Amino acid sequence: MTVGIIGHYHCAEHDMGEHHPENGKRLDAISDQLIRSGLEYVIRQFDSKPIEKSLFALAHTQDHIDFVYDNAPQAGEGHFTTGPDAVMNDKTLTSILYSAGAAVDAVDLVMDKKLRAAFCLTRPPGHHATRNKSMGFCFFNNVAIAAAYAKQKYGLKRVAIVDFDVHHGNGTEDIITNHFNATAADDKGYLFCSSYEYPLYPFEVTESDTPPIINVPLAATTKGPEFREKLAEHWLPALHKFKPEMIFISAGFDAHIEDEMSQVSLTEADYRWITDEVRAIANQYSEGRIVSVLEGGYSPSALGRSVVAHINGLIGG
């Protein structure tokens, strides 16, 4: 089995306005770097399918789902704001469907053993989307939907989500603590590990070392060695104790030293390190099963190089 990339050209068409950092050029930058690295020619690639509307309910309230669908601009209409810094154009709903669909497709490909691990080259991102609200460039929570889908369809008992975006995955935490546990009989089936610069958007975050939430704040002065030390101290023991049957990654690369979105100073080597650590845990407990979903990362060159390092980590060796 190998590693695959799943995406669709429709994911580039969502547009929140001129000069907005979360734009379709991010995907182009990654694709260009994949070609330069040679990975484009050796890794399996798949076009995603649009997600079924009913699957959004795995992680979101029906009111939120209906609000996004009902207010999505039609062809030729202007923008519509569904939440703080979450703006839709007439292509956004289609982008959303293919982005969330990629995460679900990735689960199927991995669970059917067509891939060992998958990276979803998609946007809009998702980890700030709570169970009932769009925010922070995010409309629906791709990784939370995929994790719930893996449990529902394949009967997995324990799934872990790790999030190394520089912003806390508040939406994922909200869904795990207030949606999954309220709707599922098995309320111990999720572990969420997040590292993030603090204070930084979304600001109201509580540090935690108590499962199912492991929140690891990083000072603005954080560089690679401290990042690795903190995750080795907090994430890795929790993951080993949890013994996940599948691991999902919210892969944000905006903590890179070249990215102006934050002050944390990571490099491609740091992203390769954490990917190697997660892959080792997946190999030990999860038959190597990993689904990684793109979140942040707004410096085009750094983003492309970091994704290459991440995918090389998923491949291993």
JOBELSUL-V488230 format. One record per helix or strand of 2 or more residues. SS is the DSSP state (hx for helix, st for strand). FROM is the first residue (numbers start at 1). TO is the last residue. If there is no record, write none. Layout:
SS:FROM:TO + SS:FROM:TO
This chain:
st:3:7 + hx:9:12 + hx:25:37 + hx:39:41 + st:44:47 + hx:53:58 + hx:62:71 + st:80:84 + st:86:88 + hx:92:111 + st:117:121 + st:133:135 + hx:142:154 + st:159:163 + hx:170:183 + st:190:197 + st:208:210 + st:213:218 + hx:224:242 + st:246:251 + st:265:266 + hx:268:285 + st:290:294 + hx:300:315
